[in-house]
């Protein structure tokens, strides 16, 4: 069954990362061991049909091989490293409304939420789930069927996730807000360009700075301020790729008061100064931003 899913992804690949005509569905496919790539993961489930990919977030790292799936429940800056190719995965962004509606329908039959915050979880894929994901990808063969059938297949996939091994973690992710740290991650994502202090973030979380640091690092693998810096640099690269703004203008937009500091931190993050890095990206020597699963923002240098 994994071969069928891998073939369906291959038939509709459009570069290493690509969105599709099916809402919230992205495909990842490569036959080469490409350079490490900076990504911004959104809440999602990745169904790996072939190959293996390691994901690094700060001090945390995890590898998921073919035949397994990865649930990520928060917005998270990561570095993705392909470990085994050919690599094929279908990625479904989580829709909170669908989750909520299915949880209401399941009622007491749904697995209880995880006792502890489950920011990420992995599991094998049951045959029924592989079949449903394959059918969702295969809808790309019949575009006229997508509006009527895609929502139904997506609901089936979420139902099978909720009633399977990932159910407790997924149910916890549907709670709003399920934890104070999850709320702080959202708060920082909305304000990454603003000057904030660790004391201000701790006050927003209702925690001491030391407690905030411990719990935030458990969720993201990094400190709150490092997380904010990663968001700034990821956004800066997307803006530089998308328009004609200068590096200095983008630096100001994402919250830097010093263009020199921005250039220095950008180079440390991506391996090249802004102008050289964007020139390389536009020349097609590395990934482009396809707006996929997380937003793809190129290699780590």
C-alpha positions in Angstrom: 0.0 0.0 0.0 2.9 2.4 0.7 4.0 1.8 -2.9 0.6 3.1 -4.2 0.9 6.2 -2.0 4.5 6.8 -3.2 3.5 6.4 -6.8 0.5 8.8 -6.4 2.9 11.4 -5.0 5.4 10.8 -7.8 2.7 11.3 -10.4 1.9 14.8 -9.1 5.3 16.0 -7.9 6.2 19.6 -8.7 9.6 20.2 -7.2 10.8 19.0 -3.8 7.9 20.9 -2.0 4.6 21.8 -3.6 1.1 22.8 -2.8 -1.7 21.1 -4.6 -5.2 21.8 -5.9 -6.5 19.9 -2.8 -6.9 22.4 0.1 -4.3 21.9 2.9 -2.5 19.1 1.0 1.2 19.4 0.1 3.5 16.9 -1.5 7.2 16.4 -0.8 9.3 14.4 -3.3 13.0 14.2 -4.1 15.3 11.6 -5.6 18.5 13.4 -4.4 20.0 14.1 -1.0 19.5 17.8 -1.1 21.1 20.4 1.2 19.5 20.9 4.6 16.5 23.3 4.3 15.1 25.9 6.6 11.3 25.5 7.0 8.6 26.9 9.1 6.4 24.0 10.1 2.7 24.7 10.7 0.4 22.3 12.6 0.2 19.3 10.3 0.5 15.6 9.8 3.2 14.2 7.4 2.5 10.8 5.9 5.9 9.3 4.8 5.5 6.8 2.0 9.2 6.3 1.2 12.7 7.4 2.3 13.5 9.2 5.6 13.9 12.7 6.7 15.5 14.2 9.9 14.0 17.3 11.4 16.0 19.6 13.7 14.4 22.2 16.0 17.0 23.9 18.2 18.4 21.2 20.5 15.8 18.6 19.4 16.0 16.2 16.5 13.8 13.4 15.2 13.9 11.1 12.2 10.8 9.6 10.5 11.2 6.8 8.0 8.8 5.5 5.4 5.7 3.8 6.7 5.3 6.2 9.6 3.6 9.6 10.2 4.6 12.7 12.1 2.2 15.0 13.9 3.4 18.5 14.6 1.0 20.7 16.6 2.7 24.2 16.8 4.3 26.6 14.4 8.0 25.7 14.5 11.1 26.9 12.7 13.1 23.8 11.7 15.9 22.5 9.6 15.0 19.5 7.4 17.6 17.0 6.3 16.9 14.2 3.9 18.5 11.0 5.1 17.2 8.4 2.6 15.9 8.9 -1.0 13.8 8.6 -2.9 11.7 10.5 -0.4 7.9 10.8 -0.8 5.5 12.2 1.7 2.0 13.7 1.7 1.5 16.5 4.2 -1.9 17.6 5.5 -2.2 20.9 7.3 -4.6 20.6 10.3 -7.9 22.4 10.1 -9.1 23.2 13.6 -12.8 23.4 12.5 -12.7 19.9 11.1 -11.0 18.7 14.2 -13.6 20.3 16.5 -16.6 19.0 14.5 -15.3 15.5 14.5 -14.5 15.6 18.2 -18.1 16.7 18.9 -19.4 13.8 16.8 -17.2 11.3 18.5 -18.0 12.6 22.0 -17.0 10.2 24.8 -15.8 7.7 22.2 -12.8 9.9 21.3 -9.5 9.1 23.1 -8.8 11.5 26.0 -6.3 14.3 25.5 -2.6 13.4 26.3 -1.8 14.0 29.9 1.3 16.0 29.1 1.9 18.4 26.2 2.5 16.4 23.1 4.1 18.9 20.7 5.1 16.2 18.3 4.2 12.5 18.0 5.0 9.7 15.5 3.3 6.5 14.8 3.0 3.8 12.2 0.2 4.2 9.6 -2.6 1.6 9.6 -3.7 0.3 6.2 -7.0 2.1 6.3 -5.2 5.4 6.8 -2.7 4.8 4.0 -5.7 4.0 1.7 -7.5 7.3 2.7 -4.4 9.4 2.1 -3.7 7.7 -1.2 -7.3 8.5 -2.3 -6.9 12.1 -1.3 -3.7 12.4 -3.4 -5.3 10.6 -6.3 -8.1 13.2 -6.4 -5.5 15.3 -8.3 -6.1 12.9 -11.2 -9.7 14.1 -11.4 -9.8 17.9 -10.6 -13.5 18.1 -11.2 -14.0 15.7 -8.3 -12.0 17.7 -5.8 -14.6 20.1 -4.5 -17.1 17.4 -3.7 -14.9 14.5 -2.5 -11.8 16.1 -0.9 -13.6 17.4 2.2 -15.1 13.9 2.7 -11.8 12.1 2.4 -10.0 14.7 4.6 -12.7 14.2 7.3 -12.1 10.4 7.0 -8.3 10.9 7.5 -8.8 13.1 10.6 -11.3 10.6 12.0 -8.8 7.8 11.6 -6.1 9.9 13.2 -8.4 10.8 16.1 -9.3 7.2 16.7 -5.7 5.9 16.3 -2.4 6.2 18.2 -2.1 9.9 17.5 -5.6 10.6 18.8 -4.6 11.8 22.3 -2.0 14.2 21.0 -4.3 15.4 18.3 -7.2 16.0 20.7 -4.9 18.0 22.9 -3.9 20.1 19.9 -7.5 20.9 19.2 -8.0 22.5 22.7 -7.9 26.3 22.5 -5.5 27.2 24.0 -4.4 23.8 25.2 -1.5 25.1 27.1 0.0 28.5 28.0 3.1 27.7 26.0 1.0 27.1 22.9 -0.7 30.5 23.4 2.8 32.1 23.8 4.0 30.5 20.6 1.0 32.1 18.8 1.6 35.4 20.5 5.2 35.5 19.4 4.3 34.5 15.9 1.9 37.5 15.7 4.5 39.9 17.1 7.9 38.5 15.9 8.9 41.9 14.4 8.2 43.8 17.7 10.9 44.3 20.4 10.0 42.0 23.3 11.9 41.0 26.4 12.0 37.7 28.2 10.2 39.4 31.2 7.4 40.6 28.9 7.0 37.1 27.3 7.0 35.5 30.8 4.3 37.9 31.9 2.2 37.0 28.9 2.6 33.3 29.8 1.9 33.9 33.5 5.2 32.2 34.4 8.5 33.1 35.8 11.3 33.6 33.2 13.0 30.4 34.3 9.8 28.3 34.1 9.0 29.9 30.7 12.4 29.0 29.4 12.2 25.4 30.5 8.7 24.8 29.1 9.3 26.8 25.9 12.4 24.9 25.1 10.6 21.6 25.7 8.1 22.6 23.1 10.4 24.1 20.5 14.0 23.1 21.3 15.0 26.7 21.7 14.6 29.8 23.9 11.7 32.3 23.2 14.1 35.0 22.0 15.9 32.5 19.7 12.6 31.4 18.4 11.7 35.0 17.6 15.0 35.5 15.8 14.3 32.5 13.6 10.9 33.8 12.7 12.4 37.1 11.7 15.0 35.6 9.5 12.6 33.2 7.9 10.2 36.1 7.1 13.1 38.2 5.8 14.1 35.6 3.3 10.6 35.2 2.0 10.2 39.0 1.6 13.5 39.3 -0.2 12.6 36.5 -2.6 9.1 38.0 -3.2 9.9 41.6 -3.9 12.3 44.4 -4.8 12.9 45.7 -1.3 16.4 46.2 -0.2 18.0 44.2 2.6 18.0 47.3 4.8 14.3 47.8 4.2 13.5 44.2 5.0 15.7 44.3 8.1 13.5 47.2 9.4 10.3 45.4 8.5 11.2 42.2 10.4 12.3 44.2 13.5 16.0 44.9 13.2 17.2 48.4 14.1 20.7 47.7 12.6 21.1 46.6 9.0 24.6 45.5 10.0 23.3 43.2 12.7 20.7 41.9 10.3 23.3 41.0 7.7 25.5 39.4 10.2 22.7 37.2 11.7 21.3 36.4 8.2 24.7 35.1 7.1 25.1 33.0 10.2 21.6 31.5 9.6 21.8 30.9 5.8 25.5 30.8 5.1 25.6 33.9 2.8 24.8 37.6 3.1 21.3 38.6 2.0 22.1 39.8 -1.5 24.3 36.8 -2.4 21.8 34.4 -0.9 18.8 35.8 -2.8 20.8 35.9 -6.0 21.7 32.2 -5.6 18.0 31.3 -4.8 16.7 33.2 -7.9 19.3 31.4 -10.0 17.6 28.2 -9.1 20.6 26.6 -7.3 18.5 25.7 -4.2 14.9 25.5 -3.2 12.3 28.1 -3.9 9.4 29.0 -1.6 6.4 26.9 -2.7 4.3 27.8 0.3 4.2 24.2 1.2 3.8 22.4 4.5 5.4 24.8 6.4 6.6 27.6 4.4 9.8 26.5 2.6 12.5 29.1 2.9 15.6 27.5 1.5 18.7 25.8 2.7 20.6 26.4 5.8 24.0 27.0 4.2 
